[in-house]
Amino acid sequence: MSVQDLTNAIISGINAGGEQFLEGTLAAALPVIWLALLALHLGRSYILDMIDRFTLRLGADLLWLVYIALRDLLIVSGVVMSFMFFFPDVVTGDNLPLTGGLAAVCLFGALLVKLMGDPDHNLGAFRIVTALLGLGALLYFVPYVLGVQANAVAAGGLGTVSNFLVTSSNPTWAVGIAYVSVALLAIMGAVAAIYAIRTGGRPEVSETPEAQPTTAV
């Protein structure tokens, strides 16, 4: 082996190890992200109750701003960190939840609803966001708990189900779900882009006809 071959082998090993470390870190952090954003979303009524107790308006506004920023930042972080589910080589090489890509699509759908509506002031939009987050949590935690975590100890029929829910042991479904997730994400991204270009990212305001002056008879 020449010096160049040895150098290339070392560089390849470092790159592969770094990639594996990054993917493992993201996979370990995503459950925490999901739990935190669900807690913040479902704890909205508690935050509103705390705001009502403030005697200083500035303190209430600051609490609400911090809450909104942290909640939405976690949703954006969840989408960004879930991008590894969209790469077939990653899902087939690592032990990841089978439907993690679809869970990321649900997160992006929640962001799309926030862009096109106002879940904090519209009950219908709030229910849609809640449903998307709940569905995304199920799509992530069910294969994560029953598949990734139980894979080492499951046996028999449960072992078969566990292997099915892990991407590395079910590459056919994993790649198919990855492509479906990418397609859904692309469609929603196009909708978001068209909406932002057409409205400037602000909800449309219906124009009210001006009142006609009345003349005294």
N, C-alpha and C positions, 0 to 999 in steps of 0.2 A: 504494500500500500504506500502510495506516494504521500508527500506532505500535503499536497493539494486535496487528495482524497480524504486524508485524516481531518483536514480543516473543514471540508464540506460536511463530513459526518458529524463533527462536533457542532457546527452551526445548525444542521438539521435537527440534531438532538435537543439543542437549546430551544429552537423554535417550537418543536413538537411539545416539549415539556412546558414551555410558557403558555402555549395554546391550551393544553390540557388543564393547567392550573387556572387559567382565566375562565374556561368553561365550567370547571368544577366550582369555582367561587361564585359564578353567576347562578348556577343551579342550586347552590346552598343558600344564597341570599334571596332568591325569588319567593320562597315560602314566607319569609319574614316580611317582604314587601307586600305580598298579598294580604297577610294578616293585619298589617298596619293600615293599609288603605281601606280594608273592610271595616276595621274598628273606627277609623275616622269618618267614613261615610255613614255608618249606622249610628255613630255618636253625635250626629248633627243636632238632634233635639237637646242633648245635654249641653252642647256649646251654646245653643240659643238660650237655654235656661240660665246659663252662667252670664251671658251678655245682658239679660234682663235685670240681673242683680247689680250690675255696675252702676255706680252713681256718677261716674265720670265718663262722658261720651267718648273721649279720646281713647280711654282704656278699652272700651267695648269695640271700637273700630279696629284697634290694633289686634285684639284677640281674634276678631273675625277675619282680618287680613292674613294673620299667621295661619289660622285654621284652613282657609281656602287655599293658600299657597302651598302648604305642606300636603294637603290632600291631593291636589291636582298634580303636584310634583311627583308624588309617589305613583300616580297612575301613569304619567309620562315615563318615569323610570322603569316601571314594569314593562311597558311596551318596548323600550329600548333594550332592556336586558333580555327580553324574550326573542330578540332577533336571531339567536342561535337556533331556534326551532325552525327557522325558514331555510336552513342550509342542509341538504340531504347528507353530505359527508359528516356533518356534526351529529345529526340525530342517529345515524347508523353506527357511529363509532363510540358514542357515550350513552350511559344509562340515564335516560331522560324520560319524563312523563310523556306518554304517547300523544295525548291531546293538548300538550302545552302550547302548540301553535294556535289552536282554536281558542284557547284561553287568552292569548295575546290579541287575537282578533276581537274578542269581547271587550278587552280593555280599550282598544282603538275605537271600537264602536261607542263606548262611553264618552271618549273624547270628542267624537263626531257629534254626539247629542249635545254635549256642552258647547260645541261651536255653533250649532244651528239653533239651539234653544237656550233656556235658562233654568236648569234644574233646581236652583236655589230659590226660585220664585214661581216656578210652574210645577204643579203637582204631577201632571202627566209626564213631563220630561224627567222629573225625579224618580218616578216609578220605572221608567224605561232604563235609566242609569242603574237603579238598584237591581233590576232584573238582569241586566248585562253583567254587572259585577258578581251577582250570585251565580249565574251560569258559568262565568269564567272561573270562579273559585271552585265550582264542582269539577269543571273540566281539568283543572290543574291538580287539585288535592286528591281526587279519587285515584287517578293513576299514580300519583306521587306516593300516597300512603300504601295502597294495595299493590302497586307495582314496584316502584324503585325501592321503597323501604322494606317491603315484605318479601322481596325477591330472594334474599339470602336464607330466609327461614321457612318460606312457604313450601309445601309439599303436596303431592297428589293433585286433586282438581284445583285447589287454590294455587298451587304452583303453576299450573297451566294458565290460569287467569292472570297471575302475576307476570309471567313471561310475556303474555300478550300485551300487557299495559306498559311494557318497557320498550323504548325505541330500538335499542341495540339488539334485542332478541326478537323483534318483530319489524324487520327493516322494510318489508313491502308496505305494510300499513303506515309506517312512520314516514316514508318518502311520499306516499299518496296524500297523507294529511298535511305534510309540509307544503306540497304544491297547492292543495286546496286553500290552505291558510294564506299563502302568498297571493293567490287569485282574489280572495275576499279582501285582503288588505289593500291590494291595488285598486279594486273597485271603490272601496270606501275612501281611499286616498284621492281618487279622481273626483268623487263627489265633494270631498272637502275642498279640493283645489278650485273646482268650478264654483262652489258656493262662496269661497273667499274672494275670488275674482269678481263675481257678480255683485256681491254685497259689501265687499271690503271687510268681511269677517264680522259684521254687525247684524243683529237681527233686523229684518225688514220691518219698517213702520208703515202701517197703512195710512194713506193720506185721507184726512177727513175733509169733506167739502166745506168750503167757507160759507158761513151763514149769509144769506142774502138779506140786504137791508130792507126793512119793511117801510112802506110809505103810509102815512096817515091818510085816511079817507075823510 
